[in-house]
Every structure is written in C-alpha cells, then in structure tokens.
Amino acid sequence: MEAWNNIRQQQYSNTPVFQYSNKNSGFTLLEVMIAMAIIAITLVVAFGSQSQSLSLASEAKFNTTVALLAQGKIAEIMAEQPEDLVSDSGYFGEDFPGYQWDLTVRDAALAGAEEVWEYVKQIDLSISHAEYDQYQYRLRLYRFVPKTRR
C-alpha cells in the first residue's frame, strides 16, 4: 500500500499548483466600465424603441378613430339639403370625448369651370383631438348644389 502512495505522489508532484493571488481576484475597473457602457447602450436603444412604439400606437389609434368619425360626419352632410349647408363646428359628444370637428363651406373656385362655380360647394372638414394636438385629419369634398327656381 505504501508503494502505491509513493507512485501516486510522484505522479501528481509534476503538476503545477495554481495559487490565487490578490492581483487575479475580481474584475478590473476597465472591464466593469466596458460592461456598464454596453448595458447603457442597450438600454438606450430598448427605451427608444419602446417610446417610438407607443407613439406609433397612439397615431394609429387616432387615425382609425378619426377616419370613422369623418365618415359619419360626411354622411350627415350628404343627408342635409344642399341649400342648408353652412360652416359650423362642434364636438362628437360623450362617445368620443376630446374629438372636435370644424366644417367650412364655401363656393368652389374650379379653374376652367367658371360656368359651374355657382353650382358647386367646397366642403372642408377638419377633425382634431385635444390630447393629440400634433395630429389633425382634413378632408375636402365638392358637392353639387342645384339652384332652385323662384
């Protein structure tokens, strides 16, 4: 048995023994600073992407809602008698709080069609929201208004 222990000691005596010194423990300041810079850059990109995503989502919500509101308002305008068309403004009520509309009606000035100016009205509809002040939806249409005989 003793011979076996001697062989074992000789076998392992040639392997180097690693000793940890104070110089090799932990990270250097440079390594920590590089890691912090990488984390900071990653966070800036992630938060910028999140902010852009929220902005695009609010713009999409506005565009979807305001297109439906404009369609309804145009249907109301088309249901009115042509001679009753006047400029007006208002709100869409409790169902769509904050959304407001502005309607402008004027005689159309169509180049090259002077003989029909008096029969055509230019209708401009503008819809906006108090919260999304950078967004505004504008729509223009022309409506034929026959002259009544007196």
N, C-alpha and C positions, 0 to 999 in steps of 0.2 A: 504494500500500500504506500509505503514511503517512497518507493521508486516512482510510483505513478504520480505523486505530488511533485516530485522533482522534475519530471518530464513536463508536467503542466506549468510549473513556474518558469521553466526555460522557454516554453512555447510562448507565453504571454509577456515575457520580460522584454522582448524586442518591440512590442507595440508601444507607440508614443502615448503618453498620458497627457490629456488635454486639461489644462488648468485655466479657469476663468480668472481674468484679471479685471480690475476696475475699469480699464480702458475699453473693454469689449462689451460691457453691460449696457443695455438700453439703446435708445436711438440718439443720433446726433441732432443738434439743433437744425442743421441744414435739411436732414431727412424729414423732420417734423414740419418745417416751413414749406417744403415742397408738397407734402401731403395736404397741408392746410390750403395751399394755393389751388391744388387740384379739386379739393372739396368745394372751395369758394366758387370756382369757375363753373362747376357742375350745378351748384345751387342757383347761380345767377341765370344760367340757361334754362333750368327747370322752372323757376319762378317767372321768367319772361314768357316762356311758352304757356304757362298757366294763365297769365294775365291776358295774353293775346287770345287764348281760347275763350275766356269769359267775355271779352269784347266782341268777338265774332258771334258768340251765342246771343248776346243782347241785341246785336244788329239784326241777326236772323229773326229773333222774336219780333222786333219792331217791324221789319219788312213784311213778315207774314200777317201780322195783325192789321197793319195799315193798308195792305192791299185788299183785305176783306172789307175793311171799313170804307175804303174808297169805292169799291164795287157797290156796296149798299147805298152810299150817298149818290152815286151816279144813277142808280136805279130809281131813287127818289126824284132826281132831277128830270129824268126821262118820263116819269109818270105825271109830272106837272104839265099844265098847259103852257105852250111856248111863250105866250104873251105874259105869263105870270113870272117868268124868270127874272130875278133880281139878285144883286150882290148881297151876301149875307155871311154870317159867321156864327159859330156855336161850339158846343161840346157834345160828345157822344153819350153822355149820361153815366149812370152808375155802373152799367155793364163794362164800360171801358173808361175808367177814371183817368184823367190827365190827358186824354186824347182830344184835340180840338181841331176844327176844320174852318177853313176860310174859303168862301166861294166868291169869285169875281166874274161878273157877266158884262160883256161889252160887245159893241158891234165889231165884227171881224173886218180886218183890213187885208184882203187877199189880193196879192199883186196879180194884175192881169184879169181880174174878175170884178171890175168896178160895177158892172150892171147887177151883180147879185149881192153886193155888200149889205144892202138893206134887208136881205132875207136870211142872213147868216149871223149867228151869235157865237162869239168865242167865249167858252166857259173854262175858267181856270180854277181847279180845286187843289188846295194845299192842306195837308194834314201833318200835324206835328204832335209831339208829346213833351210835357213839361220836364220829365226825367231825362229823356234822350234829346237834349237840345241840339246836338250836333247832327241829328238825323231829321230829314224833312222829306215828305213824299209829295210830289207835284204831278198833276195830271191835267192835260189840256184836251178839250174836245170841242167840236164845232157842231152846232145844231141849226137845222133849217127852221126858220120861223116865218110861216106864210103871213102875208099882210091880210087883214080882214077887210072886207068891202063895207063901206059905210053908205 
